[in-house]
Amino acid sequence: MQILASALPGFRDLRAPLVAGYMWLLLAWLWVNPDLNHPPQTGIGATVYDLFNRIGRIWLAVAAGVLAYLVGSISQDLSPALRRLWVAYGPDFPVRGLESGRGDQIGVAFEQARELVEQQQALPEERRRTFARTIEARAARAEHEATRELELPATVLVGDKSELFAEVDRLRAEGELRMAVVPPLSALTAYLCIESSLLWLLVCPLIIVLFIQGLQKEQDSKKLIADAIWKNRIESSSVSKFTQWVDNVLPGEIERALKET
C-alpha cells in the first residue's frame, strides 16, 4: 500500500498530458486520414511506415504513448492562457474562494497594527498617516505573496502532511486533467463541425463545464491549503513574516518615532 501511495502522485501527473496528447493525435489522424492499404513508396512517409512495420505493435504503442505525452505536455501550457482569458473576459460564476485561511491571519495582524498606531496619541498626525500607509503596503504585499504561495507545488507546501498532501494533490490533478483536455477537445470539436456536421457544436457546453470544473478543483485545492494555514496545521512564510513584523519590528519603530517627537 505504501508503494502504491508513493506512486499515485506520479500517475496523476502523467494522466493529464497523456490524455491530452492522445486527443491531439486523434485529431491529427482524422486530419491526415492516412491510407494504410496503399502506403507511400518513397520519401519520409515510406521510411516511417517501414520502421513501424519492423519494430512491431508493442514498440509502436510505446512510441505513440511517448509522443502523446510530449504533445500533451506542450498542450498543457495553453491551459494557463485560457484561465487568464476567462478571468479577464469571461462571465462570472460561483467559485468557492479563499476568504478564510491566510487572508484572515493577515487581516487580524493588520487590524492589530492599526490599533497599535492609533493608540499612540502622542505621535504627530503626519507620522501616524505614514505608519498607516506602511502597514497597508506591507499587508498588501503579504497578501500578494500568500496568494503566490498557493501556486507552489504541493510537495513544497504540504509535503510533510501526508493526508493533506494526498487530498491537495488529488484536487490539483483532477483540475489539471479537466483543464488539459479543453484545448484538444475544442480543436477536435471545431474540426468535426467543419468536416462532418454542425451538430457537434452541442459538445461546446460540455467543454465549458469541464473548464469550469477544472477552475473549481484548482480553487478547492488552494482553499484547502489556506484553511490548513488558518488552523495552524502548516505555516505560511508570507503570513509569518508579516505577523513577526507587526509583533516585533513595528513597536520598536513606533517607540523611536515617539522619542524623536
ZAMARGU-4260 file (C-alpha; in steps of 0.2 Angstrom, whole numbers, plus 5000, padded with zeros to 4 digits):
<rodrens>
0) 5000/5000/5000 | 5014/5012/5004 | 5022/5009/4987 | 5005/5012/4979 | 5003/5028/4989
5) 5020/5034/4984 | 5017/5030/4965 | 5000/5038/4964 | 5005/5056/4963 | 5016/5051/4948
10) 5002/5043/4939 | 4991/5058/4942 | 5005/5069/4935 | 5006/5058/4920 | 4987/5057/4917
15) 4983/5074/4911 | 4997/5077/4897 | 4994/5059/4891 | 4975/5060/4889 | 4978/5077/4881
20) 4991/5071/4869 | 4981/5056/4863 | 4967/5068/4859 | 4979/5079/4849 | 4985/5063/4840
25) 4967/5058/4836 | 4964/5075/4828 | 4980/5073/4818 | 4974/5056/4812 | 4957/5062/4807
30) 4965/5077/4798 | 4979/5067/4789 | 4967/5052/4786 | 4982/5040/4781 | 4978/5026/4768
35) 4987/5011/4776 | 4981/5000/4762 | 4992/5010/4750 | 5007/5016/4760 | 5019/5029/4751
40) 5033/5021/4741 | 5046/5034/4743 | 5051/5048/4755 | 5050/5051/4773 | 5032/5043/4774
45) 5038/5027/4767 | 5053/5027/4779 | 5042/5029/4794 | 5029/5016/4788 | 5043/5004/4785
50) 5051/5007/4803 | 5034/5005/4811 | 5032/4988/4802 | 5049/4982/4808 | 5048/4987/4826
55) 5031/4979/4829 | 5015/4984/4838 | 5021/4984/4856 | 5035/4996/4852 | 5023/5006/4841
60) 5011/5008/4855 | 5026/5013/4867 | 5031/5026/4854 | 5013/5033/4852 | 5012/5034/4871
65) 5029/5044/4872 | 5023/5055/4858 | 5006/5058/4866 | 5015/5063/4882 | 5026/5075/4874
70) 5012/5083/4864 | 5001/5084/4879 | 5015/5092/4890 | 5016/5106/4877 | 4997/5107/4876
75) 4996/5110/4895 | 5004/5127/4893 | 4988/5133/4884 | 4978/5130/4900 | 4985/5144/4910
80) 4982/5156/4895 | 4964/5150/4894 | 4962/5153/4913 | 4969/5171/4911 | 4957/5175/4897
85) 4942/5168/4906 | 4946/5178/4922 | 4949/5194/4911 | 4934/5192/4899 | 4923/5178/4904
90) 4907/5178/4914 | 4907/5177/4932 | 4902/5160/4940 | 4901/5154/4958 | 4919/5150/4964
95) 4922/5145/4982 | 4936/5157/4986 | 4950/5159/4998 | 4942/5171/5010 | 4947/5160/5025
100) 4964/5154/5028 | 4979/5165/5027 | 4969/5180/5022 | 4961/5181/5039 | 4978/5180/5048
105) 4984/5194/5038 | 4968/5204/5042 | 4970/5201/5061 | 4988/5206/5061 | 4983/5221/5050
110) 4970/5227/5062 | 4982/5224/5077 | 4995/5235/5069 | 4982/5249/5065 | 4976/5249/5083
115) 4994/5250/5089 | 4997/5266/5079 | 4980/5274/5084 | 4984/5271/5102 | 4999/5282/5101
120) 4991/5299/5103 | 5007/5307/5106 | 5013/5304/5088 | 5010/5319/5076 | 4996/5316/5063
125) 5008/5315/5049 | 5019/5301/5057 | 5003/5291/5060 | 4997/5293/5042 | 5015/5287/5037
130) 5014/5272/5048 | 4996/5268/5041 | 5002/5269/5023 | 5017/5257/5028 | 5005/5245/5037
135) 4994/5244/5022 | 5008/5242/5009 | 5016/5228/5020 | 4999/5219/5022 | 4995/5221/5003
140) 5012/5213/4999 | 5010/5199/5012 | 4993/5195/5004 | 5000/5195/4986 | 5015/5184/4992
145) 5002/5172/5001 | 4992/5171/4985 | 5008/5166/4975 | 5012/5153/4988 | 4996/5144/4984
150) 5003/5141/4967 | 5018/5132/4973 | 5019/5113/4971 | 5010/5103/4984 | 5026/5095/4989
155) 5033/5112/4994 | 5018/5117/5004 | 5011/5102/5012 | 5024/5088/5008 | 5026/5083/5026
160) 5007/5081/5029 | 5003/5065/5020 | 4984/5066/5022 | 4983/5084/5017 | 4996/5082/5003
165) 4985/5067/4996 | 4969/5077/4995 | 4978/5093/4988 | 4987/5083/4975 | 4970/5074/4970
170) 4961/5090/4968 | 4975/5098/4958 | 4977/5083/4947 | 4958/5082/4944 | 4958/5101/4939
175) 4974/5099/4928 | 4966/5084/4919 | 4950/5094/4915 | 4960/5110/4910 | 4972/5099/4899
180) 4958/5091/4889 | 4949/5108/4885 | 4961/5114/4871 | 4962/5097/4861 | 4944/5094/4864
185) 4940/5111/4857 | 4950/5109/4842 | 4943/5092/4839 | 4925/5098/4840 | 4929/5113/4828
190) 4937/5100/4815 | 4921/5089/4817 | 4910/5104/4814 | 4919/5109/4798 | 4921/5091/4791
195) 4905/5082/4797 | 4891/5092/4805 | 4887/5107/4815 | 4878/5096/4827 | 4895/5094/4835
200) 4893/5111/4842 | 4882/5103/4855 | 4898/5097/4863 | 4903/5115/4867 | 4893/5117/4883
205) 4901/5101/4889 | 4918/5109/4886 | 4914/5124/4896 | 4908/5114/4910 | 4924/5104/4910
210) 4934/5120/4910 | 4924/5127/4925 | 4926/5111/4934 | 4944/5112/4932 | 4945/5130/4939
215) 4934/5125/4953 | 4945/5110/4958 | 4961/5121/4957 | 4952/5134/4969 | 4947/5120/4980
220) 4965/5114/4982 | 4971/5131/4986 | 4957/5134/4999 | 4962/5118/5007 | 4979/5124/5010
225) 4973/5141/5015 | 4962/5133/5028 | 4976/5122/5034 | 4987/5138/5037 | 4972/5146/5046
230) 4971/5131/5058 | 4990/5131/5060 | 4992/5114/5053 | 5005/5122/5041 | 5015/5138/5041
235) 5014/5152/5028 | 5031/5161/5026 | 5022/5177/5020 | 5010/5177/5034 | 5024/5173/5047
240) 5035/5187/5041 | 5020/5200/5042 | 5015/5195/5059 | 5033/5195/5065 | 5035/5212/5058
245) 5019/5218/5067 | 5024/5210/5084 | 5042/5213/5084 | 5048/5227/5072 | 5033/5239/5072
250) 5033/5243/5091 | 5051/5247/5090 | 5048/5259/5075 | 5034/5267/5085 | 5045/5269/5100
255) 5059/5278/5090 | 5046/5289/5082 | 5040/5294/5099 | 5057/5298/5105 | 5060/5309/5090
260) 5045/5320/5094
</rodrens>
